[in-house]
Amino acid sequence: MTVRFRSGTEEDLEEIWDLMGLVFGSNFRDYYKITMICDSRFEPDQLQCAVVDGKIVSVLQIFDREVRIGEEIVGMGAIADVATHPDHRGKRYSSTLLGRTIEYMKKKGYGISLLFKVWLETFSHLGIRGRC
């Protein structure tokens, strides 16, 4: 079994949408497709992928956004849509993707990042903590 971690490409999109539809429900496949296509800031490399034997089995998306903090506009990477094929869960692929995502956001110069609370417990072993 060969496992690789990499950024997404244009050629990966259909396979990624299929995976998201499998994980989140078939009705959501087109939702994810539309949100990516219609997002003027979307780039395929904002997708981080785990590939096992040539097949994408885990993915997450980084949304490139800006937020105002006081008088400053700050770049923000919002992490969402973490999806792992049911047959590949528990192998820490999404944790590895999150680590890659943090490095990606540092290189892109994001001032802050956002990870929705529903996922915080999943990644607590990485030192990610939420505030209420």
C-alpha positions as CSV (number, residue, x, y, z in Angstrom):
1,M,0.0,0.0,0.0
2,T,1.4,3.4,-1.1
3,V,0.2,6.5,0.8
4,R,1.0,10.0,-0.4
5,F,0.0,13.4,0.8
6,R,-0.3,16.3,-1.7
7,S,-2.2,19.3,-2.8
8,G,-5.1,18.9,-5.0
9,T,-5.1,19.6,-8.8
10,E,-7.8,20.4,-11.3
11,E,-7.7,16.8,-12.5
12,D,-8.7,15.7,-8.9
13,L,-11.9,17.6,-8.6
14,E,-14.4,15.0,-9.8
15,E,-12.9,12.3,-7.6
16,I,-12.9,14.8,-4.6
17,W,-16.5,15.7,-5.2
18,D,-17.4,12.0,-5.3
19,L,-15.6,11.4,-2.0
20,M,-17.4,14.3,-0.4
21,G,-20.7,13.0,-1.7
22,L,-19.9,9.5,-0.2
23,V,-18.9,11.0,3.2
24,F,-21.5,13.7,3.6
25,G,-24.3,12.3,1.5
26,S,-25.0,12.1,-2.2
27,N,-27.0,15.3,-2.1
28,F,-23.9,17.2,-1.0
29,R,-21.7,16.2,-4.0
30,D,-23.1,18.9,-6.2
31,Y,-23.2,21.4,-3.3
32,Y,-19.4,21.0,-2.9
33,K,-18.9,21.2,-6.6
34,I,-20.9,24.5,-6.9
35,T,-19.2,26.1,-3.8
36,M,-15.8,25.4,-5.3
37,I,-16.6,26.5,-8.9
38,C,-18.5,29.6,-7.7
39,D,-15.8,30.7,-5.2
40,S,-13.7,33.3,-7.0
41,R,-10.9,32.7,-4.5
42,F,-10.8,28.9,-5.0
43,E,-7.7,27.2,-6.3
44,P,-7.2,23.4,-6.4
45,D,-4.1,23.6,-4.3
46,Q,-6.4,24.7,-1.4
47,L,-7.4,21.1,-1.2
48,Q,-5.1,18.8,0.7
49,C,-5.3,15.1,-0.3
50,A,-4.3,11.7,1.1
51,V,-3.8,9.3,-1.8
52,V,-3.7,5.5,-1.3
53,D,-2.6,3.4,-4.2
54,G,-3.6,6.2,-6.6
55,K,-7.0,6.9,-5.1
56,I,-7.9,10.0,-3.0
57,V,-9.2,8.7,0.3
58,S,-9.1,11.8,2.5
59,V,-9.4,15.5,1.7
60,L,-9.9,18.9,3.3
61,Q,-10.4,22.3,1.9
62,I,-8.9,25.7,2.9
63,F,-11.1,28.7,2.2
64,D,-9.1,31.8,1.4
65,R,-10.7,34.8,3.2
66,E,-10.0,38.2,4.7
67,V,-11.3,39.4,8.0
68,R,-11.2,42.8,9.6
69,I,-9.5,42.9,13.0
70,G,-9.8,46.5,14.3
71,E,-8.5,48.6,11.5
72,E,-6.5,45.9,9.8
73,I,-7.5,43.4,7.1
74,V,-6.0,40.1,7.8
75,G,-5.8,37.0,5.6
76,M,-7.6,34.0,7.0
77,G,-7.5,30.3,6.1
78,A,-10.8,28.6,7.0
79,I,-10.4,24.9,7.2
80,A,-13.5,22.9,6.3
81,D,-15.0,19.9,4.5
82,V,-12.7,17.3,6.1
83,A,-13.7,14.0,4.5
84,T,-12.2,10.6,4.8
85,H,-13.5,7.5,3.1
86,P,-15.1,5.2,5.7
87,D,-12.7,2.3,4.8
88,H,-9.7,4.6,5.6
89,R,-10.8,6.2,8.9
90,G,-8.7,5.9,12.0
91,K,-5.4,6.0,10.1
92,R,-4.7,9.6,10.9
93,Y,-4.8,10.8,7.3
94,S,-6.9,13.9,8.2
95,S,-4.4,14.7,11.0
96,T,-1.6,14.6,8.5
97,L,-3.6,16.7,6.1
98,L,-4.2,19.3,8.8
99,G,-0.5,19.5,9.6
100,R,0.2,20.1,5.9
101,T,-2.6,22.7,5.9
102,I,-0.9,24.6,8.7
103,E,2.3,24.7,6.7
104,Y,0.4,25.8,3.6
105,M,-1.2,28.7,5.5
106,K,2.1,29.8,6.9
107,K,3.7,29.9,3.4
108,K,0.7,31.9,2.1
109,G,1.0,34.4,4.9
110,Y,-2.4,33.9,6.6
111,G,-2.6,35.9,9.8
112,I,-5.2,33.6,11.4
113,S,-6.9,30.3,10.7
114,L,-10.3,29.0,11.5
115,L,-11.4,25.4,12.2
116,F,-15.0,24.8,13.1
117,K,-15.6,23.4,16.6
118,V,-17.2,20.2,15.4
119,W,-13.7,19.2,14.3
120,L,-11.7,20.4,17.3
121,E,-12.0,17.3,19.3
122,T,-10.8,15.2,16.4
123,F,-7.5,17.2,16.2
124,S,-6.9,17.9,20.0
125,H,-3.8,15.7,19.9
126,L,-2.2,18.3,17.6
127,G,-2.6,21.0,20.3
128,I,-5.6,22.6,18.7
129,R,-7.9,24.1,21.3
130,G,-11.1,26.1,21.0
131,R,-12.5,28.9,23.0
132,C,-16.2,29.3,24.0
